[in-house]
Amino acid sequence: MDLLRSWIISLCTTLIFMTAIELLLPDNSTKKYVKFVLGLILIAVIINPFIRLFTKNTIDINTFVAKYENIAASNADNSSTTSVTEEKFFSNLEKNCVQLIKTNLSDLNCDVKISGKLDVKATSFDINHIEVYVKDKKVNSTTVNSTNKQEFNSTTSKQIKSILSKELNIDEKKIYVYKGE
């Protein structure tokens, strides 16, 4: 009888909570997603006593949630996750730099390689240097050859350094522009 009483109380509390949330939501496209999630919560509250009944109280949803929270917390501190995040961050930053250069310098073929460090906890990054490999406009692909780097000084090189320096807020001395092969 106590089990039924606690189930009805949790069901009523959930319904009141869901109603309050739905009243506070603005009428936009996210409302249907929030209603979906609230429906899943309601289903979990309704099914919970039956799960306990059939498993004879050996399984508790709260212990599963706590277990997965601990796993998620340990994965957040994992250094391999940080290195993957750092690689993706700098890869996206490199793509954005290429797009920025193409936008400002009318279809200039180039490739960008960034060396730096990302601090996820402090939400900051430090760029050691940026290498830009410029290719002739007549050729479609850019090949990066790190062994045979020929830095070139031209107005295009100065423009690239100026654009990236201003956008990324770094010193132009950290930006190297090479002729691609």
MDTraj code that builds the backbone (N, CA, C; nanometers):
import mdtraj as md
import numpy as np

residues = "MET ASP LEU LEU ARG SER TRP ILE ILE SER LEU CYS THR THR LEU ILE PHE MET THR ALA ILE GLU LEU LEU LEU PRO ASP ASN SER THR LYS LYS TYR VAL LYS PHE VAL LEU GLY LEU ILE LEU ILE ALA VAL ILE ILE ASN PRO PHE ILE ARG LEU PHE THR LYS ASN THR ILE ASP ILE ASN THR PHE VAL ALA LYS TYR GLU ASN ILE ALA ALA SER ASN ALA ASP ASN SER SER THR THR SER VAL THR GLU GLU LYS PHE PHE SER ASN LEU GLU LYS ASN CYS VAL GLN LEU ILE LYS THR ASN LEU SER ASP LEU ASN CYS ASP VAL LYS ILE SER GLY LYS LEU ASP VAL LYS ALA THR SER PHE ASP ILE ASN HIS ILE GLU VAL TYR VAL LYS ASP LYS LYS VAL ASN SER THR THR VAL ASN SER THR ASN LYS GLN GLU PHE ASN SER THR THR SER LYS GLN ILE LYS SER ILE LEU SER LYS GLU LEU ASN ILE ASP GLU LYS LYS ILE TYR VAL TYR LYS GLY GLU".split()
xyz = np.array([
    [0.0822, -0.1192, 0.0000],
    [0.0000, 0.0000, 0.0000],
    [0.0872, 0.1264, 0.0000],
    [0.1976, 0.1178, 0.0709],
    [0.2891, 0.2315, 0.0763],
    [0.3521, 0.2555, -0.0610],
    [0.3777, 0.1468, -0.1345],
    [0.4338, 0.1575, -0.2685],
    [0.3372, 0.2287, -0.3621],
    [0.2094, 0.1944, -0.3538],
    [0.1077, 0.2579, -0.4371],
    [0.0945, 0.4063, -0.4033],
    [0.0974, 0.4371, -0.2751],
    [0.0862, 0.5763, -0.2293],
    [0.2038, 0.6608, -0.2809],
    [0.3245, 0.6099, -0.2699],
    [0.4422, 0.6853, -0.3160],
    [0.4402, 0.7008, -0.4682],
    [0.3895, 0.5975, -0.5388],
    [0.3812, 0.6045, -0.6836],
    [0.2828, 0.7117, -0.7279],
    [0.1666, 0.7188, -0.6618],
    [0.0658, 0.8198, -0.6960],
    [0.1180, 0.9596, -0.6648],
    [0.1886, 0.9751, -0.5544],
    [0.2457, 1.1062, -0.5200],
    [0.3492, 1.1479, -0.6242],
    [0.4370, 1.0571, -0.6643],
    [0.5385, 1.0932, -0.7638],
    [0.4753, 1.1193, -0.8998],
    [0.3680, 1.0455, -0.9335],
    [0.2971, 1.0678, -1.0590],
    [0.2300, 1.2052, -1.0604],
    [0.1625, 1.2403, -0.9497],
    [0.0975, 1.3721, -0.9409],
    [0.2005, 1.4847, -0.9435],
    [0.3101, 1.4667, -0.8745],
    [0.4159, 1.5684, -0.8728],
    [0.4726, 1.5883, -1.0135],
    [0.4932, 1.4780, -1.0840],
    [0.5450, 1.4869, -1.2203],
    [0.4472, 1.5583, -1.3124],
    [0.3188, 1.5270, -1.2993],
    [0.2181, 1.5928, -1.3831],
    [0.2098, 1.7428, -1.3550],
    [0.2178, 1.7813, -1.2283],
    [0.2171, 1.9242, -1.1931],
    [0.3410, 1.9934, -1.2496],
    [0.4558, 1.9266, -1.2369],
    [0.5812, 1.9805, -1.2909],
    [0.5719, 1.9979, -1.4426],
    [0.5177, 1.8963, -1.5115],
    [0.5057, 1.9030, -1.6563],
    [0.4112, 2.0155, -1.6993],
    [0.3004, 2.0318, -1.6276],
    [0.2048, 2.1370, -1.6602],
    [0.2683, 2.2743, -1.6422],
    [0.3434, 2.2915, -1.5338],
    [0.4098, 2.4195, -1.5085],
    [0.5112, 2.4506, -1.6180],
    [0.5877, 2.3507, -1.6586],
    [0.6873, 2.3706, -1.7643],
    [0.6188, 2.4080, -1.8956],
    [0.5113, 2.3374, -1.9303],
    [0.4408, 2.3660, -2.0560],
    [0.3791, 2.5051, -2.0559],
    [0.3330, 2.5527, -1.9397],
    [0.2762, 2.6870, -1.9330],
    [0.3832, 2.7952, -1.9486],
    [0.5031, 2.7651, -1.9031],
    [0.6117, 2.8636, -1.9099],
    [0.6789, 2.8688, -2.0473],
    [0.6625, 2.7633, -2.1285],
    [0.7291, 2.7583, -2.2581],
    [0.6660, 2.8565, -2.3566],
    [0.7487, 2.9261, -2.4339],
    [0.6927, 3.0106, -2.5403],
    [0.6468, 2.9220, -2.6562],
    [0.5599, 2.9754, -2.7390],
    [0.5110, 2.9007, -2.8549],
    [0.6104, 2.9132, -2.9695],
    [0.7045, 2.8202, -2.9738],
    [0.8002, 2.8163, -3.0842],
    [0.8330, 2.6714, -3.1174],
    [0.9317, 2.6508, -3.2006],
    [0.9612, 2.5160, -3.2495],
    [1.0196, 2.4234, -3.1431],
    [1.0755, 2.4764, -3.0355],
    [1.1339, 2.3903, -2.9326],
    [1.0289, 2.3303, -2.8406],
    [0.9076, 2.3821, -2.8431],
    [0.8030, 2.3355, -2.7523],
    [0.7734, 2.1876, -2.7745],
    [0.7716, 2.1426, -2.8995],
    [0.7400, 2.0027, -2.9258],
    [0.8502, 1.9104, -2.8738],
    [0.9745, 1.9549, -2.8771],
    [1.0836, 1.8728, -2.8263],
    [1.0795, 1.8642, -2.6739],
    [1.0471, 1.9751, -2.6101],
    [1.0365, 1.9754, -2.4637],
    [0.9204, 1.8862, -2.4208],
    [0.8087, 1.8915, -2.4935],
    [0.6947, 1.8052, -2.4623],
    [0.7332, 1.6580, -2.4784],
    [0.8124, 1.6276, -2.5789],
    [0.8577, 1.4904, -2.6003],
    [0.9402, 1.4419, -2.4813],
    [1.0339, 1.5237, -2.4364],
    [1.1187, 1.4870, -2.3229],
    [1.0344, 1.4732, -2.1961],
    [0.9415, 1.5641, -2.1759],
    [0.8534, 1.5538, -2.0593],
    [0.7689, 1.4268, -2.0657],
    [0.7268, 1.3877, -2.1847],
    [0.6530, 1.2628, -2.2008],
    [0.7371, 1.1424, -2.1642],
    [0.8647, 1.1446, -2.2019],
    [0.9552, 1.0358, -2.1643],
    [0.9721, 1.0273, -2.0131],
    [0.9803, 1.1425, -1.9486],
    [0.9913, 1.1446, -1.8025],
    [0.8657, 1.0852, -1.7406],
    [0.7500, 1.1216, -1.7933],
    [0.6238, 1.0683, -1.7423],
    [0.6165, 0.9166, -1.7601],
    [0.6606, 0.8681, -1.8755],
    [0.6618, 0.7234, -1.8982],
    [0.7535, 0.6539, -1.7985],
    [0.8695, 0.7140, -1.7708],
    [0.9627, 0.6549, -1.6736],
    [0.9001, 0.6496, -1.5346],
    [0.8266, 0.7544, -1.4963],
    [0.7622, 0.7566, -1.3650],
    [0.6519, 0.6512, -1.3582],
    [0.5781, 0.6352, -1.4670],
    [0.4700, 0.5362, -1.4689],
    [0.5251, 0.3935, -1.4657],
    [0.6304, 0.3673, -1.5379],
    [0.6854, 0.2316, -1.5500],
    [0.7704, 0.1910, -1.4296],
    [0.8255, 0.2857, -1.3565],
    [0.9182, 0.2568, -1.2472],
    [0.8646, 0.1536, -1.1467],
    [0.7412, 0.1630, -1.0956],
    [0.6961, 0.0619, -0.9990],
    [0.6843, -0.0787, -1.0597],
    [0.6486, -0.0867, -1.1876],
    [0.6383, -0.2172, -1.2520],
    [0.7761, -0.2804, -1.2682],
    [0.8747, -0.1981, -1.2992],
    [1.0119, -0.2492, -1.3093],
    [1.0563, -0.3016, -1.1736],
    [1.0277, -0.2269, -1.0692],
    [1.0630, -0.2714, -0.9337],
    [0.9891, -0.3987, -0.8955],
    [0.8626, -0.4105, -0.9366],
    [0.7834, -0.5275, -0.9039],
    [0.8392, -0.6526, -0.9721],
    [0.8708, -0.6412, -1.1006],
    [0.9188, -0.7577, -1.1747],
    [1.0643, -0.7927, -1.1436],
    [1.1419, -0.6953, -1.1028],
    [1.2817, -0.7236, -1.0692],
    [1.3017, -0.7405, -0.9199],
    [1.1916, -0.7335, -0.8458],
    [1.1935, -0.7518, -0.6996],
    [1.2882, -0.6527, -0.6331],
    [1.2786, -0.5268, -0.6766],
    [1.3562, -0.4163, -0.6191],
    [1.5070, -0.4321, -0.6350],
    [1.5528, -0.5174, -0.7256],
    [1.6975, -0.5295, -0.7445],
    [1.7516, -0.4223, -0.8372],
    [1.6648, -0.3629, -0.9186],
    [1.7071, -0.2584, -1.0110],
    [1.6390, -0.1290, -0.9715],
    [1.7173, -0.0251, -0.9579],
    [1.6631, 0.1057, -0.9262],
    [1.7146, 0.2029, -1.0313],
    [1.6250, 0.2789, -1.0885],
    [1.6623, 0.3728, -1.1945],
    [1.7635, 0.4745, -1.1438],
    [1.7496, 0.5153, -1.0197],
    [1.8413, 0.6158, -0.9636],
    [1.9855, 0.5651, -0.9613],
    [2.0047, 0.4359, -0.9327],
    [2.1420, 0.3839, -0.9329],
    [2.1996, 0.3819, -1.0740],
    [2.1131, 0.3530, -1.1746],
    [2.1601, 0.3576, -1.3127],
    [2.2005, 0.4987, -1.3517],
    [2.1201, 0.5959, -1.3162],
    [2.1515, 0.7354, -1.3485],
    [2.2817, 0.7766, -1.2808],
    [2.2972, 0.7410, -1.1534],
    [2.4199, 0.7753, -1.0810],
    [2.5415, 0.7078, -1.1437],
    [2.5240, 0.5839, -1.1875],
    [2.6339, 0.5099, -1.2509],
    [2.6788, 0.5806, -1.3791],
    [2.5835, 0.6203, -1.4629],
    [2.6190, 0.6860, -1.5881],
    [2.6712, 0.8275, -1.5661],
    [2.6273, 0.8938, -1.4610],
    [2.6843, 1.0248, -1.4286],
    [2.8312, 1.0100, -1.3909],
    [2.8638, 0.9056, -1.3145],
    [3.0039, 0.8825, -1.2765],
    [3.0888, 0.8502, -1.3988],
    [3.0333, 0.7714, -1.4905],
    [3.1068, 0.7384, -1.6127],
    [3.1305, 0.8638, -1.6959],
    [3.0271, 0.9473, -1.7079],
    [3.0406, 1.0710, -1.7856],
    [3.1425, 1.1648, -1.7217],
    [3.1418, 1.1723, -1.5884],
    [3.2371, 1.2589, -1.5187],
    [3.3801, 1.2089, -1.5373],
    [3.3998, 1.0776, -1.5328],
    [3.5343, 1.0241, -1.5509],
    [3.5821, 1.0426, -1.6947],
    [3.4890, 1.0347, -1.7919],
    [3.5268, 1.0570, -1.9318],
    [3.5611, 1.2025, -1.9573],
    [3.4980, 1.2931, -1.8853],
    [3.5270, 1.4355, -1.9032],
    [3.6696, 1.4675, -1.8595],
    [3.7210, 1.3947, -1.7605],
    [3.8564, 1.4178, -1.7124],
    [3.9611, 1.3401, -1.7906],
    [3.9171, 1.2539, -1.8792],
    [4.0070, 1.1686, -1.9554],
    [4.0889, 1.2523, -2.0530],
    [4.2186, 1.2309, -2.0556],
    [4.3060, 1.3105, -2.1421],
    [4.2862, 1.2781, -2.2894],
    [4.2466, 1.1553, -2.3217],
    [4.2260, 1.1221, -2.4624],
    [4.1074, 1.1981, -2.5191],
    [4.0055, 1.2184, -2.4370],
    [3.8907, 1.2969, -2.4812],
    [3.9342, 1.4402, -2.5056],
    [4.0207, 1.4905, -2.4210],
    [4.0703, 1.6268, -2.4373],
    [4.1513, 1.6400, -2.5657],
    [4.2336, 1.5408, -2.5966],
    [4.3146, 1.5500, -2.7183],
    [4.2269, 1.5419, -2.8433],
    [4.1207, 1.4606, -2.8393],
    [4.0296, 1.4535, -2.9529],
    [3.9585, 1.5869, -2.9689],
    [3.9157, 1.6453, -2.8593],
    [3.8494, 1.7753, -2.8629],
    [3.9443, 1.8809, -2.9179],
    [4.0694, 1.8766, -2.8748],
    [4.1689, 1.9727, -2.9228],
    [4.1918, 1.9573, -3.0729],
    [4.2012, 1.8333, -3.1206],
    [4.2201, 1.8105, -3.2639],
    [4.1025, 1.8637, -3.3446],
    [3.9822, 1.8356, -3.2993],
    [3.8632, 1.8830, -3.3706],
    [3.8550, 2.0347, -3.3679],
    [3.8871, 2.0942, -3.2525],
    [3.8828, 2.2397, -3.2414],
    [3.9771, 2.3046, -3.3417],
    [4.1030, 2.2594, -3.3450],
    [4.2000, 2.3206, -3.4354],
    [4.1699, 2.2867, -3.5811],
    [4.1136, 2.1691, -3.6062],
    [4.0730, 2.1361, -3.7428],
    [3.9633, 2.2315, -3.7907],
    [3.8654, 2.2580, -3.7058],
    [3.7589, 2.3522, -3.7420],
    [3.8126, 2.4945, -3.7559],
    [3.9060, 2.5311, -3.6692],
    [3.9663, 2.6636, -3.6772],
    [4.0445, 2.6795, -3.8081],
    [4.1141, 2.5739, -3.8492],
    [4.1869, 2.5773, -3.9759],
    [4.0911, 2.5957, -4.0938],
    [3.9796, 2.5233, -4.0916],
    [3.8801, 2.5369, -4.1987],
    [3.8221, 2.6784, -4.2011],
    [3.7972, 2.7342, -4.0839],
    [3.7452, 2.8709, -4.0773],
    [3.8463, 2.9714, -4.1300],
    [3.9741, 2.9488, -4.1027],
    [4.0782, 3.0390, -4.1536],
    [4.0856, 3.0324, -4.3057],
    [4.0767, 2.9119, -4.3612],
    [4.0779, 2.8974, -4.5070],
    [3.9595, 2.9721, -4.5666],
    [3.8432, 2.9554, -4.5083],
    [3.7232, 3.0229, -4.5579],
    [3.7368, 3.1745, -4.5465],
    [3.7954, 3.2211, -4.4371],
    [3.8161, 3.3642, -4.4164],
    [3.9104, 3.4218, -4.5221],
    [4.0160, 3.3485, -4.5508],
    [4.1109, 3.3944, -4.6524],
    [4.0446, 3.3962, -4.7895],
    [3.9694, 3.2916, -4.8221],
    [3.9015, 3.2859, -4.9525],
    [3.7992, 3.3975, -4.9662],
    [3.7321, 3.4308, -4.8588],
    [3.6322, 3.5375, -4.8634],
    [3.6966, 3.6732, -4.8879],
    [3.8076, 3.6992, -4.8220],
    [3.8724, 3.8299, -4.8328],
    [3.9645, 3.8435, -4.9536],
    [4.0179, 3.7336, -5.0024],
    [4.1155, 3.7414, -5.1115],
    [4.0685, 3.6665, -5.2358],
    [3.9460, 3.6756, -5.2681],
    [3.8838, 3.6265, -5.3919],
    [3.9390, 3.4938, -5.4428],
    [3.8924, 3.3898, -5.3862],
    [3.9189, 3.2530, -5.4330],
    [4.0667, 3.2147, -5.4357],
    [4.1381, 3.2509, -5.3360],
    [4.2787, 3.2124, -5.3247],
    [4.2837, 3.0696, -5.2714],
    [4.3516, 2.9805, -5.3411],
    [4.3653, 2.8424, -5.2951],
    [4.4730, 2.8369, -5.1879],
    [4.4370, 2.7847, -5.0714],
    [4.5347, 2.7758, -4.9638],
    [4.4972, 2.6629, -4.8689],
    [4.5909, 2.6313, -4.7843],
    [4.5707, 2.5343, -4.6781],
    [4.6315, 2.5934, -4.5525],
    [4.5683, 2.5701, -4.4379],
    [4.6150, 2.6294, -4.3124],
    [4.6422, 2.5182, -4.2119],
    [4.7553, 2.5274, -4.1452],
    [4.7903, 2.4357, -4.0368],
    [4.8192, 2.5191, -3.9124],
    [4.7509, 2.4848, -3.8023],
    [4.7657, 2.5612, -3.6789],
    [4.8260, 2.4719, -3.5722],
    [4.9248, 2.5245, -3.5039],
    [4.9854, 2.4554, -3.3912],
    [4.9540, 2.5368, -3.2656],
    [4.8974, 2.4691, -3.1664],
    [4.8629, 2.5403, -3.0445],
    [4.8118, 2.4475, -2.9373],
    [4.7621, 2.5061, -2.8306],
    [4.7085, 2.4305, -2.7172],
    [4.5704, 2.4820, -2.6841],
    [4.4834, 2.3883, -2.6412],
    [4.3469, 2.4205, -2.6032],
    [4.3275, 2.3829, -2.4574],
    [4.2754, 2.4760, -2.3786],
    [4.2423, 2.4492, -2.2390],
    [4.0905, 2.4481, -2.2275],
    [4.0337, 2.3267, -2.2216],
    [3.8891, 2.3118, -2.2210],
    [3.8297, 2.3666, -2.0920],
    [3.8949, 2.3408, -1.9806],
    [3.8408, 2.3853, -1.8510],
    [3.8373, 2.5372, -1.8404],
    [3.9393, 2.6023, -1.8913],
    [3.9444, 2.7484, -1.8850],
    [3.8810, 2.8119, -2.0087],
    [3.8355, 2.7296, -2.1006],
    [3.7773, 2.7726, -2.2283],
    [3.8639, 2.8782, -2.2977],
    [3.9907, 2.8415, -2.3143],
    [4.0827, 2.9316, -2.3835],
    [4.1758, 2.8487, -2.4715],
    [4.2377, 2.9160, -2.5676],
    [4.3340, 2.8487, -2.6532],
    [4.4507, 2.9415, -2.6768],
    [4.5659, 2.8801, -2.7060],
    [4.6881, 2.9546, -2.7323],
    [4.7467, 2.9013, -2.8626],
    [4.7678, 2.9911, -2.9570],
    [4.8220, 2.9524, -3.0869],
    [4.9724, 2.9763, -3.0867],
    [5.0489, 2.8687, -3.1105],
    [5.1940, 2.8818, -3.1196],
    [5.2331, 2.9460, -3.2518],
    [5.1809, 2.8900, -3.3617],
    [5.2051, 2.9485, -3.4934],
    [5.1025, 2.8953, -3.5930],
    [5.0900, 2.9709, -3.7017],
    [4.9997, 2.9333, -3.8106],
    [5.0812, 2.9275, -3.9383],
    [5.0638, 2.8190, -4.0131],
    [5.1297, 2.8044, -4.1416],
    [5.0231, 2.8072, -4.2500],
    [5.0401, 2.8980, -4.3442],
    [4.9470, 2.9088, -4.4562],
    [5.0239, 2.8714, -4.5822],
    [4.9704, 2.7748, -4.6559],
    [5.0323, 2.7304, -4.7809],
    [4.9463, 2.7802, -4.8955],
    [5.0005, 2.8732, -4.9735],
    [4.9268, 2.9357, -5.0828],
    [4.9620, 2.8645, -5.2122],
    [4.8587, 2.8356, -5.2897],
    [4.8747, 2.7660, -5.4170],
    [4.8400, 2.8608, -5.5297],
    [4.8964, 2.8354, -5.6441],
    [4.8665, 2.9142, -5.7629],
    [4.7180, 2.9013, -5.7955],
    [4.6539, 3.0096, -5.8375],
    [4.5102, 3.0116, -5.8641],
    [4.4698, 2.9161, -5.9760],
    [4.5605, 2.8842, -6.0646],
    [4.5263, 2.8008, -6.1799],
    [4.5121, 2.6533, -6.1421],
    [4.5714, 2.6134, -6.0296],
    [4.5689, 2.4740, -5.9876],
    [4.4632, 2.4598, -5.8785],
    [4.3845, 2.3521, -5.8844],
    [4.2723, 2.3361, -5.7930],
    [4.3106, 2.2837, -5.6551],
    [4.4113, 2.2016, -5.6451],
    [4.4413, 2.1406, -5.5157],
    [4.5661, 2.2022, -5.4540],
    [4.5731, 2.1933, -5.3219],
    [4.6871, 2.2443, -5.2485],
    [4.7523, 2.1278, -5.1768],
    [4.8805, 2.1099, -5.1949],
    [4.9525, 2.0034, -5.1275],
    [5.0495, 2.0666, -5.0294],
    [5.0445, 2.0187, -4.9065],
    [5.1329, 2.0727, -4.8040],
    [5.2589, 1.9876, -4.8008],
    [5.3722, 2.0520, -4.8185],
    [5.4993, 1.9829, -4.8115],
    [5.5821, 2.0517, -4.7034],
    [5.5850, 1.9896, -4.5861],
    [5.6503, 2.0545, -4.4726],
    [5.8021, 2.0460, -4.4787],
    [5.8568, 1.9631, -4.5669],
    [6.0025, 1.9514, -4.5739],
    [6.0642, 2.0588, -4.6617],
    [5.9910, 2.1043, -4.7621],
    [6.0451, 2.2017, -4.8559],
    [5.9640, 2.3309, -4.8468],
    [5.9771, 2.4004, -4.7362],
    [5.8989, 2.5219, -4.7148],
    [5.9746, 2.6413, -4.7717],
    [5.9070, 2.7159, -4.8551],
    [5.9636, 2.8388, -4.9088],
    [5.8708, 2.9523, -4.8686],
    [5.9138, 3.0269, -4.7680],
    [5.8322, 3.1407, -4.7261],
    [5.8463, 3.2498, -4.8303],
    [5.7324, 3.3076, -4.8676],
    [5.7425, 3.4137, -4.9664],
    [5.6805, 3.5414, -4.9120],
    [5.7413, 3.6502, -4.9536],
    [5.6954, 3.7815, -4.9115],
    [5.6349, 3.8519, -5.0318],
    [5.5075, 3.8804, -5.0190],
    [5.4381, 3.9525, -5.1252],
    [5.3230, 4.0271, -5.0608],
    [5.2521, 4.1012, -5.1421],
    [5.1358, 4.1728, -5.0877],
    [5.0295, 4.0741, -5.0412],
    [5.0163, 3.9612, -5.1110],
    [4.9199, 3.8580, -5.0700],
    [4.9576, 3.8021, -4.9337],
    [5.0848, 3.7773, -4.9135],
    [5.1327, 3.7268, -4.7855],
    [5.1022, 3.8250, -4.6731],
    [5.1272, 3.9520, -4.6997],
    [5.0994, 4.0546, -4.5991],
    [4.9506, 4.0663, -4.5707],
    [4.8689, 4.0517, -4.6743],
    [4.7242, 4.0568, -4.6553],
    [4.6750, 3.9387, -4.5716],
    [4.7277, 3.8209, -4.6007],
    [4.6890, 3.7016, -4.5248],
    [4.7261, 3.7176, -4.3782],
    [4.8483, 3.7645, -4.3539],
    [4.8920, 3.7853, -4.2155],
    [4.8038, 3.8875, -4.1448],
    [4.7701, 3.9936, -4.2148],
    [4.6861, 4.0977, -4.1561],
    [4.5461, 4.0443, -4.1229],
    [4.4879, 3.9691, -4.2144],
    [4.3524, 3.9145, -4.1945],
    [4.3500, 3.8200, -4.0747],
    [4.4430, 3.7244, -4.0728],
    [4.4446, 3.6255, -3.9650],
    [4.4828, 3.6874, -3.8312],
    [4.5757, 3.7819, -3.8349],
    [4.6169, 3.8487, -3.7118],
    [4.5013, 3.9246, -3.6495],
    [4.4278, 3.9947, -3.7326],
    [4.3146, 4.0730, -3.6831],
    [4.2019, 3.9817, -3.6336],
    [4.1735, 3.8778, -3.7074],
    [4.0613, 3.7900, -3.6737],
    [4.0894, 3.7040, -3.5503],
    [4.2101, 3.6519, -3.5398],
    [4.2450, 3.5624, -3.4293],
    [4.3139, 3.6337, -3.3136],
    [4.3389, 3.7621, -3.3319],
    [4.4012, 3.8436, -3.2277],
    [4.5374, 3.7861, -3.1847],
    [4.6216, 3.7578, -3.2845],
    [4.7568, 3.7105, -3.2559],
    [4.8570, 3.7966, -3.3316],
    [4.9812, 3.7860, -3.2917],
    [5.0885, 3.8633, -3.3528],
    [5.1178, 3.8093, -3.4929],
    [5.1437, 3.8994, -3.5865],
    [5.1734, 3.8596, -3.7244],
    [5.3013, 3.7777, -3.7338],
    [5.3894, 3.7889, -3.6355],
    [5.5144, 3.7135, -3.6359],
    [5.4896, 3.5638, -3.6187],
    [5.3706, 3.5257, -3.5691],
    [5.3369, 3.3852, -3.5508],
    [5.2722, 3.3246, -3.6756],
    [5.2554, 3.4046, -3.7782],
    [5.1912, 3.3583, -3.9005],
    [5.2969, 3.3487, -4.0109],
    [5.3090, 3.2293, -4.0689],
    [5.4052, 3.2046, -4.1745],
    [5.3279, 3.1700, -4.3025],
    [5.3632, 3.2350, -4.4122],
    [5.2973, 3.2093, -4.5392],
    [5.4003, 3.1473, -4.6326],
    [5.3670, 3.0272, -4.6814],
    [5.4564, 2.9526, -4.7690],
    [5.3918, 2.9326, -4.9049],
    [5.4764, 2.9088, -5.0018],
    [5.4293, 2.8753, -5.1351],
    [5.3983, 2.7262, -5.1370],
    [5.2739, 2.6906, -5.1705],
    [5.2353, 2.5484, -5.1792],
    [5.2889, 2.4868, -5.3052],
    [5.2991, 2.3535, -5.3040],
    [5.3519, 2.2845, -5.4221],
    [5.2421, 2.2134, -5.4958],
])
top = md.Topology()
chain = top.add_chain()
for i, resn in enumerate(residues, 1):
    res = top.add_residue(resn, chain, resSeq=i)
    for name in ("N", "CA", "C"):
        top.add_atom(name, md.element.get_by_symbol(name[0]), res)
traj = md.Trajectory(xyz[None], top)
